[in-house]
Amino acid sequence: MPRHTLSQWVSHLRAIAGPVATAPPVSGTASIERPFAAVVCGLSPGPPPDPVPPAEVGLWWALLQTEIEVDPLIDEQTDGSLWPQGRFTAIEVSTEAELCGLHALWGLARLRNRDDWARRAITVRDWHLHNTQPDNATNRPWSLHVFLLAETPEAYHYAETLLHNAMVTTGRPELLSAWILLDSAKQLEAVVGQ
């Protein structure tokens, strides 16, 4: 995808999410909200849980705490997904966890300059392009930027569907989704600016 198109996506995501993201994304006690809010808004997350949570929540905490080891949080013994699909009881929960974890892993690869994590993120993204529908998640646009950066028509459509699903109920994203979109815009802008 041409860089000017990615720049247009940055503007588009900010125009959609900006008016909604007027408060921090912490609105409940969901385990992902504390570390996510700290990463995207600079809020204090409080002390990290002990032990570090598994899977996607642990990856978000790792973005805040450099002493958290990432490799044990990523299951390499799968068919391409981040974690075994049998770990979840429903496809929606599995897909949301996977895309949320992919979003965090992409950020970790860039933050800690780890090409192996970037390759793993690409493998996971490509696995999802071939094996899951973007509407299998709970209408949160996790990893939208990772799909756009694949630079294929299929990945572009996947990203568009994630965005559409985040807005389908009310015509605009809810608060957490707006912040996810703003973080995707920030991640895209970092690549476009290179």
C-alpha positions, -999 to 999 in steps of 0.1 A, spaced: 0 0 0 15 34 -9 27 55 20 3 83 10 -26 58 15 -13 49 50 -11 87 57 -48 90 46 -56 61 70 -39 80 98 -61 110 92 -92 89 88 -87 70 120 -80 102 139 -111 119 125 -133 90 135 -118 84 170 -108 118 181 -142 132 189 -150 100 210 -117 97 228 -123 127 252 -117 106 283 -92 79 292 -102 44 281 -105 31 316 -142 26 322 -144 -6 341 -123 -33 357 -114 -54 326 -79 -67 330 -67 -52 297 -79 -16 304 -53 -7 330 -22 -15 310 -37 -4 277 -47 30 292 -12 34 306 4 26 272 -19 49 251 -26 77 275 4 77 298 -19 70 328 -5 53 359 -15 16 357 -7 10 393 14 -20 403 15 -49 378 -2 -81 389 19 -108 404 22 -132 388 21 -115 353 -11 -125 336 -9 -148 306 -15 -141 270 -27 -107 258 -29 -90 292 7 -100 299 18 -86 266 3 -52 274 19 -52 308 52 -60 291 49 -28 271 51 -10 305 75 -32 324 107 -40 306 116 -67 332 86 -88 320 98 -116 298 78 -117 266 88 -151 251 70 -171 278 38 -152 269 39 -163 233 31 -198 224 53 -210 196 37 -244 195 6 -234 175 -4 -236 139 3 -198 135 -20 -183 160 -6 -167 192 -22 -193 215 -39 -226 210 -75 -221 200 -87 -247 225 -77 -223 253 -110 -204 248 -146 -215 249 -159 -192 221 -145 -181 188 -153 -145 196 -132 -146 228 -104 -163 210 -103 -139 181 -104 -108 204 -76 -122 226 -55 -130 195 -60 -96 179 -55 -77 212 -23 -97 218 -11 -91 182 -16 -54 187 6 -55 218 32 -78 202 36 -55 173 43 -26 197 67 -47 217 87 -57 186 91 -20 177 98 -8 212 124 -34 221 137 -37 185 131 -74 182 129 -87 147 119 -121 159 88 -107 175 80 -87 144 83 -119 123 60 -137 148 35 -109 146 35 -111 108 30 -149 110 1 -144 134 -15 -117 112 -12 -139 81 -26 -168 99 -57 -147 108 -61 -135 73 -64 -171 62 -83 -186 91 -105 -161 109 -131 -136 100 -126 -101 113 -162 -100 126 -154 -130 149 -142 -105 175 -163 -83 198 -163 -52 175 -130 -38 188 -105 -29 161 -74 -45 177 -44 -47 153 -61 -27 125 -27 -11 117 -10 -45 115 -34 -56 88 -30 -24 68 8 -28 69 5 -62 51 -1 -42 19 -24 -67 3 -60 -63 -8 -71 -91 16 -55 -74 45 -68 -40 35 -103 -55 35 -97 -71 68 -88 -38 83 -118 -21 67 -141 -47 83 -125 -43 117 -132 -5 114 -168 -10 102 -176 -35 130 -163 -10 156 -188 15 143 -218 -6 132 -239 -2 163 -240 36 167 -221 49 137 -191 57 159 -167 36 180 -172 33 217 -146 47 240 -121 18 242 -124 12 205 -117 49 198 -85 47 218 -75 15 199 -80 33 167 -59 63 179 -31 39 188 -34 23 154 -31 57 138 0 64 160 16 31 149 9 37 113 23 72 115 55 58 130 59 36 99 50 63 74 75 87 90 104 63 85 
